[in-house]
Amino acid sequence: MPKLKFVCISGAGNPDKAPVVDHIQALYPLSSGIKMIAKKPGSPPRGTTTHHLSAVGNLETNR
C-alpha cells in the first residue's frame, strides 16, 4: 500500500462543541488552500484530492 499524506487533528472532547468544532472547521479551508497552491492550470496534480471528513471516536466514561 502506498504512503499517503493527511492533514489531521487530535485531541479529546465533544465533537459538537468547541474546541473540536473549531478544529474541524479549520480543516476544509486548509485542505482547499493546499490544493490550490499545488494546482496547475488545466488539471489538478496527482494526490491533491480533498476527501470527505473521517473520524475515529472513543467514548470515555468516568465511573
TORROBA-210148 format. One line per field, with one value per residue (C-alpha): residue number from 1; x, y, z. Coordinates in steps of 0.5 Angstrom, whole numbers. Example, Ala and Ser with C-alpha at 12.3 -4.5 7.8 and 13.67 -1.06 7.14 Angstrom:
! TORROBA-210148
num <- 1,2
c1 <- 25,27
c2 <- -9,-2
c3 <- 16,14
! end
This chain:
! TORROBA-210148
num <- 1,2,3,4,5,6,7,8,9,10,11,12,13,14,15,16,17,18,19,20,21,22,23,24,25,26,27,28,29,30,31,32,33,34,35,36,37,38,39,40,41,42,43,44,45,46,47,48,49,50,51,52,53,54,55,56,57,58,59,60,61,62,63
c1 <- 0,3,4,-1,-1,-6,-8,-11,-12,-12,-15,-21,-28,-35,-35,-41,-37,-31,-25,-27,-32,-26,-21,-26,-28,-21,-19,-23,-20,-13,-14,-17,-11,-6,-10,-10,-3,-1,-6,-3,-7,-12,-11,-10,-4,-4,-5,-9,-16,-20,-23,-29,-28,-26,-26,-24,-28,-28,-33,-29,-33,-31,-34
c2 <- 0,7,12,17,24,27,33,31,34,30,31,30,33,33,34,38,44,48,47,41,44,50,45,41,48,50,43,45,52,49,43,47,52,47,44,51,52,46,46,47,51,46,40,38,35,28,27,33,31,34,28,27,28,22,21,16,17,14,14,15,15,17,12
c3 <- 0,-2,3,4,7,11,15,22,29,35,42,46,47,45,37,37,42,42,41,37,32,31,29,24,21,20,16,10,8,10,5,0,0,0,-6,-10,-8,-12,-17,-24,-30,-33,-29,-21,-20,-17,-10,-8,-8,-2,1,6,13,17,25,30,36,43,49,55,62,69,74
! end
